[in-house]
Amino acid sequence: MDDRAQDRKPTAPKAVRELLWTVGRNFQGWICSQCEWSDAVPTLLADPEAKTAYDRLAAGKFRQHNCADHRMRLPSSGPESFTVRIRKLVGKGFKPKDAVELILQEVAIEYPGQPKMQEQAKAEGEDFLRRLRAGLI
């Protein structure tokens, strides 16, 4: 056995930054998983083709940004967005369309009599599937 191997310290794996879509009460757009960089979706953007163009521009800005120029991202203490919940289900092996449907069913149970929350979940689900089809996620 090599004596030098005992002196080596394990190195922490480098965190890989990711471009994440987030929807919150005051913000909707792309963020960096490692730092406070963000790119908000324009307020009146509704056309799917325009949204896809915006997504491509945001991805380019994300690749060019330097995390050292921004503060590090702190964990969120607020409730998870529906998009995050959908991504978790997809990560566990659910088909994207099934994951969206499950979240819509959960929201109907969690927020009975709150059509605004159900509409928001539906909009986020449709947007998630659109971005997935466009190859952005």
N, CA, C and O of each residue as an XYZ file, in Angstrom:
548
protein
N       0.836     -1.187      0.000
C       0.000      0.000      0.000
C       0.875      1.242      0.000
O       1.899      1.280      0.682
N       0.495      2.225     -0.734
C       1.231      3.471     -0.860
C       0.932      4.364      0.346
O      -0.231      4.653      0.625
N       1.977      4.805      1.066
C       1.793      5.664      2.234
C       1.195      7.014      1.856
O       0.496      7.635      2.657
N       1.468      7.463      0.648
C       0.948      8.758      0.226
C      -0.577      8.747      0.113
O      -1.210      9.791      0.270
N      -1.168      7.599     -0.153
C      -2.616      7.510     -0.307
C      -3.327      7.864      0.991
O      -4.443      8.383      0.966
N      -2.679      7.582      2.144
C      -3.295      7.897      3.428
C      -3.307      9.393      3.692
O      -4.164      9.886      4.427
N      -2.357     10.129      3.097
C      -2.258     11.568      3.317
C      -3.215     12.366      2.436
O      -3.428     13.555      2.678
N      -3.776     11.749      1.450
C      -4.668     12.466      0.542
C      -5.982     12.771      1.227
O      -6.529     11.954      1.968
N      -6.467     13.953      0.965
C      -7.761     14.353      1.491
C      -8.778     14.193      0.380
O      -8.493     14.525     -0.771
N      -9.951     13.693      0.700
C     -10.962     13.582     -0.355
C     -11.356     14.971     -0.841
O     -11.518     15.905     -0.055
N     -11.500     15.077     -2.122
C     -11.894     16.364     -2.684
C     -13.395     16.373     -2.877
O     -13.991     15.391     -3.320
N     -13.988     17.491     -2.540
C     -15.439     17.635     -2.717
C     -15.731     17.777     -4.197
O     -15.032     18.511     -4.896
N     -16.747     17.092     -4.686
C     -17.073     17.236     -6.094
C     -17.540     18.658     -6.386
O     -18.247     19.275     -5.590
N     -17.132     19.157     -7.538
C     -17.547     20.502     -7.925
C     -19.028     20.485     -8.265
O     -19.517     19.600     -8.966
N     -19.710     21.466     -7.759
C     -21.133     21.575     -8.054
C     -21.300     22.050     -9.490
O     -20.648     23.001     -9.919
N     -22.157     21.396    -10.211
C     -22.436     21.775    -11.589
C     -23.624     22.717    -11.573
O     -24.680     22.392    -11.029
N     -23.451     23.862    -12.160
C     -24.563     24.810    -12.183
C     -25.553     24.394    -13.259
O     -25.186     23.850    -14.301
N     -26.813     24.666    -12.974
C     -27.887     24.316    -13.894
C     -28.781     25.521    -14.130
O     -28.938     26.376    -13.258
N     -29.352     25.575    -15.299
C     -30.343     26.582    -15.637
C     -31.687     26.018    -15.207
O     -32.117     24.982    -15.715
N     -32.353     26.691    -14.274
C     -33.610     26.197    -13.717
C     -34.743     27.172    -13.987
O     -34.573     28.385    -13.871
N     -35.897     26.634    -14.346
C     -37.097     27.444    -14.522
C     -37.788     27.536    -13.172
O     -37.932     26.530    -12.477
N     -38.213     28.722    -12.800
C     -38.901     28.886    -11.523
C     -40.093     29.829    -11.686
O     -40.070     30.785    -12.461
N     -41.107     29.518    -10.934
C     -42.304     30.360    -10.917
C     -42.613     30.641     -9.456
O     -42.804     29.720     -8.662
N     -42.658     31.900     -9.116
C     -42.967     32.282     -7.743
C     -44.014     33.368     -7.731
O     -44.564     33.739     -8.767
N     -44.276     33.860     -6.566
C     -45.282     34.905     -6.417
C     -44.876     36.187     -7.138
O     -45.706     36.844     -7.766
N     -43.588     36.539     -7.044
C     -43.108     37.800     -7.620
C     -42.143     37.623     -8.784
O     -41.631     38.608     -9.316
N     -41.890     36.385     -9.183
C     -40.889     36.151    -10.232
C     -41.255     34.915    -11.040
O     -41.706     33.907    -10.497
N     -41.050     35.015    -12.347
C     -41.198     33.883    -13.245
C     -40.098     33.991    -14.274
O     -40.009     34.992    -14.985
N     -39.260     32.979    -14.364
C     -38.177     33.009    -15.329
C     -37.110     31.986    -15.009
O     -37.340     31.045    -14.249
N     -35.944     32.178    -15.593
C     -34.818     31.266    -15.440
C     -33.880     31.768    -14.346
O     -33.678     32.972    -14.189
N     -33.311     30.828    -13.594
C     -32.335     31.156    -12.561
C     -31.162     30.179    -12.644
O     -31.266     29.111    -13.248
N     -30.068     30.560    -12.039
C     -28.902     29.681    -11.912
C     -29.049     28.909    -10.605
O     -29.472     29.471     -9.595
N     -28.704     27.635    -10.622
C     -28.822     26.811     -9.425
C     -27.775     27.159     -8.372
O     -27.940     26.815     -7.201
N     -26.693     27.839     -8.774
C     -25.597     28.103     -7.851
C     -25.541     29.535     -7.323
O     -25.097     29.768     -6.199
N     -25.993     30.497     -8.138
C     -25.863     31.893     -7.724
C     -27.187     32.624     -7.935
O     -28.172     32.025     -8.369
N     -27.205     33.901     -7.631
C     -28.424     34.703     -7.711
C     -28.717     35.234     -9.113
O     -29.596     36.082     -9.265
N     -28.008     34.764    -10.145
C     -28.303     35.188    -11.509
C     -29.730     34.774    -11.867
O     -30.173     33.678    -11.522
N     -30.438     35.658    -12.558
C     -31.794     35.329    -12.990
C     -32.123     36.110    -14.261
O     -31.505     37.130    -14.564
N     -33.100     35.609    -14.984
C     -33.587     36.274    -16.192
C     -35.100     36.110    -16.208
O     -35.615     35.042    -16.541
N     -35.803     37.168    -15.848
C     -37.266     37.129    -15.738
C     -37.917     37.132    -17.110
O     -37.433     37.782    -18.037
N     -39.016     36.403    -17.233
C     -39.789     36.395    -18.470
C     -40.514     37.735    -18.584
O     -41.060     38.225    -17.596
N     -40.526     38.332    -19.773
C     -41.265     39.580    -19.943
C     -42.743     39.397    -19.597
O     -43.332     38.362    -19.910
N     -43.322     40.368    -18.972
C     -44.681     40.278    -18.427
C     -45.737     39.897    -19.443
O     -46.563     39.030    -19.156
N     -45.748     40.497    -20.600
C     -46.826     40.276    -21.564
C     -46.492     39.221    -22.620
O     -47.190     39.123    -23.629
N     -45.458     38.447    -22.408
C     -45.065     37.427    -23.366
C     -46.043     36.258    -23.296
O     -46.128     35.586    -22.269
N     -46.781     36.008    -24.375
C     -47.807     34.963    -24.360
C     -47.660     33.962    -25.502
O     -47.999     32.791    -25.331
N     -47.171     34.386    -26.647
C     -47.066     33.515    -27.805
C     -46.033     32.408    -27.548
O     -44.912     32.715    -27.142
N     -46.377     31.126    -27.772
C     -45.435     30.026    -27.522
C     -44.119     30.163    -28.290
O     -43.061     29.831    -27.754
N     -44.164     30.646    -29.537
C     -42.934     30.814    -30.299
C     -42.062     31.912    -29.684
O     -40.838     31.787    -29.648
N     -42.685     32.975    -29.205
C     -41.938     34.055    -28.551
C     -41.332     33.551    -27.239
O     -40.209     33.916    -26.889
N     -42.078     32.712    -26.517
C     -41.549     32.144    -25.277
C     -40.341     31.261    -25.551
O     -39.367     31.280    -24.798
N     -40.406     30.488    -26.630
C     -39.277     29.632    -26.989
C     -38.061     30.469    -27.358
O     -36.937     30.119    -26.996
N     -38.272     31.572    -28.075
C     -37.161     32.472    -28.410
C     -36.573     33.078    -27.139
O     -35.354     33.168    -26.994
N     -37.447     33.493    -26.218
C     -36.974     34.023    -24.937
C     -36.132     32.970    -24.207
O     -35.083     33.292    -23.649
N     -36.586     31.722    -24.211
C     -35.854     30.650    -23.529
C     -34.458     30.469    -24.115
O     -33.490     30.278    -23.378
N     -34.357     30.530    -25.438
C     -33.042     30.397    -26.079
C     -32.126     31.554    -25.691
O     -30.944     31.349    -25.417
N     -32.672     32.771    -25.667
C     -31.872     33.941    -25.263
C     -31.412     33.812    -23.809
O     -30.263     34.109    -23.485
N     -32.312     33.371    -22.946
C     -31.964     33.203    -21.533
C     -30.886     32.139    -21.373
O     -29.983     32.300    -20.552
N     -30.961     31.059    -22.139
C     -29.943     30.010    -22.065
C     -28.574     30.554    -22.480
O     -27.555     30.204    -21.885
N     -28.558     31.411    -23.503
C     -27.302     32.030    -23.920
C     -26.735     32.940    -22.850
O     -25.533     32.918    -22.586
N     -27.593     33.741    -22.230
C     -27.146     34.621    -21.137
C     -26.629     33.793    -19.968
O     -25.643     34.161    -19.330
N     -27.296     32.674    -19.687
C     -26.875     31.803    -18.592
C     -25.461     31.265    -18.840
O     -24.620     31.279    -17.942
N     -25.210     30.795    -20.060
C     -23.883     30.252    -20.378
C     -22.797     31.311    -20.235
O     -21.663     30.986    -19.883
N     -23.125     32.570    -20.504
C     -22.135     33.647    -20.459
C     -21.933     34.230    -19.064
O     -20.924     34.891    -18.817
N     -22.875     33.996    -18.145
C     -22.737     34.646    -16.842
C     -21.647     33.970    -16.012
O     -21.340     32.792    -16.198
N     -21.079     34.736    -15.104
C     -20.039     34.250    -14.211
C     -20.616     34.237    -12.797
O     -20.982     35.286    -12.267
N     -20.698     33.069    -12.191
C     -21.289     32.956    -10.854
C     -20.550     33.810     -9.828
O     -21.149     34.260     -8.851
N     -19.263     34.036    -10.041
C     -18.482     34.835     -9.096
C     -18.954     36.293     -9.054
O     -18.684     37.007     -8.088
N     -19.657     36.730    -10.098
C     -20.165     38.099    -10.146
C     -21.480     38.267     -9.375
O     -21.985     39.384     -9.261
N     -22.031     37.194     -8.855
C     -23.320     37.215     -8.162
C     -23.177     36.552     -6.793
O     -22.260     35.762     -6.565
N     -24.084     36.881     -5.897
C     -24.091     36.224     -4.594
C     -24.506     34.773     -4.755
O     -25.189     34.417     -5.715
N     -24.092     33.938     -3.814
C     -24.469     32.528     -3.854
C     -25.944     32.391     -3.510
O     -26.470     33.144     -2.690
N     -26.599     31.443     -4.128
C     -28.033     31.212     -3.916
C     -28.249     30.526     -2.578
O     -27.607     29.522     -2.267
N     -29.162     31.083     -1.791
C     -29.543     30.484     -0.515
C     -30.741     29.580     -0.740
O     -31.541     29.829     -1.642
N     -30.877     28.537      0.062
C     -32.052     27.679     -0.105
C     -33.334     28.458      0.152
O     -33.391     29.320      1.028
N     -34.346     28.141     -0.618
C     -35.635     28.820     -0.500
C     -36.405     28.285      0.690
O     -36.392     27.084      0.962
N     -37.070     29.175      1.394
C     -37.879     28.741      2.529
C     -39.360     28.717      2.187
O     -40.180     28.268      2.988
N     -39.704     29.200      0.999
C     -41.104     29.247      0.579
C     -41.568     27.920      0.017
O     -40.777     26.986     -0.117
N     -42.847     27.832     -0.311
C     -43.369     26.596     -0.884
C     -42.784     26.349     -2.279
O     -42.472     27.289     -3.011
N     -42.646     25.078     -2.628
C     -42.119     24.718     -3.933
C     -43.094     25.116     -5.037
O     -44.311     25.067     -4.859
N     -42.542     25.505     -6.164
C     -43.409     25.791     -7.302
C     -43.912     24.465     -7.860
O     -43.346     23.405     -7.592
N     -44.967     24.545     -8.626
C     -45.510     23.334     -9.226
C     -44.510     22.743    -10.213
O     -44.439     21.524    -10.368
N     -43.741     23.595    -10.878
C     -42.735     23.121    -11.828
C     -41.690     22.282    -11.121
O     -41.286     21.242    -11.643
N     -41.242     22.702     -9.954
C     -40.257     21.935     -9.190
C     -40.837     20.575     -8.813
O     -40.151     19.556     -8.889
N     -42.081     20.569     -8.413
C     -42.724     19.312     -8.047
C     -42.834     18.378     -9.249
O     -42.650     17.169     -9.115
N     -43.132     18.929    -10.414
C     -43.208     18.122    -11.634
C     -41.839     17.537    -11.950
O     -41.717     16.351    -12.256
N     -40.806     18.379    -11.874
C     -39.437     17.908    -12.170
C     -39.022     16.789    -11.238
O     -38.348     15.851    -11.663
N     -39.411     16.870     -9.980
C     -39.058     15.810     -9.028
C     -39.702     14.486     -9.417
O     -39.068     13.434     -9.335
N     -40.972     14.538     -9.842
C     -41.642     13.314    -10.269
C     -40.984     12.733    -11.516
O     -40.806     11.519    -11.619
N     -40.628     13.588    -12.454
C     -39.950     13.122    -13.666
C     -38.605     12.506    -13.283
O     -38.206     11.486    -13.844
N     -37.911     13.122    -12.334
C     -36.635     12.589    -11.857
C     -36.768     11.223    -11.196
O     -35.815     10.445    -11.158
N     -37.950     10.941    -10.681
C     -38.195      9.638    -10.047
C     -38.681      8.594    -11.045
O     -38.955      7.455    -10.665
N     -38.792      8.971    -12.325
C     -39.134      8.005    -13.350
C     -40.506      8.138    -13.968
O     -40.855      7.360    -14.856
N     -41.296      9.103    -13.527
C     -42.606      9.311    -14.129
C     -42.447      9.934    -15.511
O     -41.532     10.724    -15.740
N     -43.337      9.578    -16.424
C     -43.360     10.236    -17.723
C     -43.810     11.673    -17.483
O     -44.654     11.915    -16.619
N     -43.259     12.636    -18.234
C     -43.609     14.040    -17.998
C     -45.112     14.318    -18.009
O     -45.617     15.030    -17.141
N     -45.821     13.765    -18.979
C     -47.258     14.008    -19.054
C     -47.968     13.445    -17.823
O     -48.898     14.066    -17.308
N     -47.536     12.272    -17.345
C     -48.125     11.673    -16.143
C     -47.801     12.501    -14.905
O     -48.642     12.663    -14.021
N     -46.570     13.027    -14.845
C     -46.166     13.851    -13.708
C     -47.027     15.108    -13.629
O     -47.447     15.509    -12.543
N     -47.288     15.724    -14.768
C     -48.132     16.921    -14.798
C     -49.536     16.570    -14.321
O     -50.122     17.298    -13.519
N     -50.071     15.469    -14.805
C     -51.418     15.058    -14.409
C     -51.498     14.770    -12.909
O     -52.478     15.136    -12.259
N     -50.477     14.119    -12.358
C     -50.461     13.852    -10.912
C     -50.441     15.143    -10.102
O     -51.149     15.266     -9.103
N     -49.633     16.099    -10.532
C     -49.572     17.377     -9.818
C     -50.909     18.094     -9.889
O     -51.347     18.684     -8.901
N     -51.564     18.051    -11.045
C     -52.878     18.689    -11.158
C     -53.891     18.037    -10.215
O     -54.725     18.723     -9.624
N     -53.816     16.722    -10.078
C     -54.700     16.024     -9.149
C     -54.379     16.397     -7.701
O     -55.286     16.609     -6.896
N     -53.081     16.476     -7.371
C     -52.673     16.864     -6.018
C     -53.151     18.277     -5.692
O     -53.646     18.534     -4.595
N     -53.001     19.183     -6.646
C     -53.399     20.580     -6.429
C     -54.906     20.671     -6.204
O     -55.368     21.455     -5.375
N     -55.668     19.870     -6.940
C     -57.120     19.865     -6.748
C     -57.483     19.428     -5.329
O     -58.464     19.905     -4.759
N     -56.688     18.521     -4.764
C     -56.926     18.059     -3.393
C     -56.402     19.071     -2.370
O     -57.058     19.340     -1.363
N     -55.209     19.631     -2.636
C     -54.573     20.557     -1.697
C     -55.270     21.913     -1.641
O     -55.297     22.551     -0.589
N     -55.827     22.354     -2.754
C     -56.423     23.681     -2.844
C     -57.870     23.604     -3.331
O     -58.197     24.160     -4.380
N     -58.738     22.924     -2.584
C     -60.135     22.840     -3.030
C     -60.792     24.219     -2.979
O     -60.590     24.981     -2.033
N     -61.560     24.519     -3.981
C     -62.247     25.810     -4.007
C     -61.344     26.985     -4.296
O     -61.732     28.131     -4.071
N     -60.122     26.720     -4.800
C     -59.194     27.794     -5.156
C     -58.820     27.658     -6.636
O     -57.735     27.175     -6.961
N     -59.709     28.080     -7.521
C     -59.456     27.896     -8.953
C     -58.197     28.609     -9.451
O     -57.595     28.188    -10.439
N     -57.804     29.677     -8.777
C     -56.598     30.404     -9.193
C     -55.353     29.523     -9.061
O     -54.495     29.522     -9.944
N     -55.257     28.781     -7.966
C     -54.115     27.880     -7.759
C     -54.154     26.741     -8.774
O     -53.114     26.333     -9.292
N     -55.337     26.235     -9.055
C     -55.474     25.150    -10.024
C     -55.116     25.630    -11.433
O     -54.496     24.896    -12.202
N     -55.503     26.852    -11.766
C     -55.141     27.438    -13.060
C     -53.637     27.640    -13.164
O     -53.041     27.398    -14.214
N     -53.024     28.085    -12.065
C     -51.574     28.293    -12.063
C     -50.852     26.963    -12.268
O     -49.897     26.888    -13.042
N     -51.301     25.921    -11.583
C     -50.682     24.601    -11.736
C     -50.829     24.104    -13.167
O     -49.888     23.546    -13.732
N     -51.999     24.303    -13.753
C     -52.239     23.871    -15.135
C     -51.333     24.635    -16.092
O     -50.750     24.045    -17.002
N     -51.211     25.953    -15.892
C     -50.359     26.774    -16.758
C     -48.896     26.345    -16.634
O     -48.192     26.245    -17.639
N     -48.439     26.091    -15.404
C     -47.053     25.653    -15.211
C     -46.824     24.283    -15.838
O     -45.766     24.033    -16.415
N     -47.811     23.396    -15.726
C     -47.695     22.075    -16.324
C     -47.602     22.145    -17.837
O     -46.758     21.485    -18.443
N     -48.465     22.942    -18.448
C     -48.431     23.108    -19.909
C     -47.120     23.734    -20.352
O     -46.543     23.331    -21.362
N     -46.647     24.723    -19.592
C     -45.391     25.379    -19.922
C     -44.221     24.408    -19.777
O     -43.296     24.431    -20.589
N     -44.252     23.562    -18.757
C     -43.211     22.549    -18.553
C     -43.154     21.613    -19.763
O     -42.076     21.339    -20.291
N     -44.319     21.125    -20.201
C     -44.360     20.209    -21.345
C     -43.898     20.906    -22.621
O     -43.217     20.292    -23.443
N     -44.258     22.187    -22.803
C     -43.821     22.947    -23.978
C     -42.298     23.072    -23.987
O     -41.661     22.870    -25.021
N     -41.723     23.402    -22.848
C     -40.262     23.556    -22.771
C     -39.561     22.221    -22.980
O     -38.490     22.162    -23.584
N     -40.160     21.168    -22.487
C     -39.590     19.829    -22.672
C     -39.591     19.454    -24.156
O     -38.587     18.967    -24.676
N     -40.721     19.683    -24.834
C     -40.813     19.382    -26.268
C     -39.817     20.213    -27.074
O     -39.287     19.747    -28.082
N     -39.565     21.443    -26.629
C     -38.628     22.324    -27.331
C     -37.169     21.984    -27.009
O     -36.252     22.578    -27.576
N     -36.959     21.032    -26.101
C     -35.597     20.618    -25.754
C     -34.885     21.573    -24.817
O     -33.656     21.565    -24.738
N     -35.642     22.395    -24.104
C     -35.045     23.386    -23.214
C     -34.822     22.841    -21.811
O     -34.049     23.405    -21.038
N     -35.488     21.762    -21.487
C     -35.343     21.158    -20.159
C     -34.756     19.777    -20.351
O     -34.536     19.059    -19.375
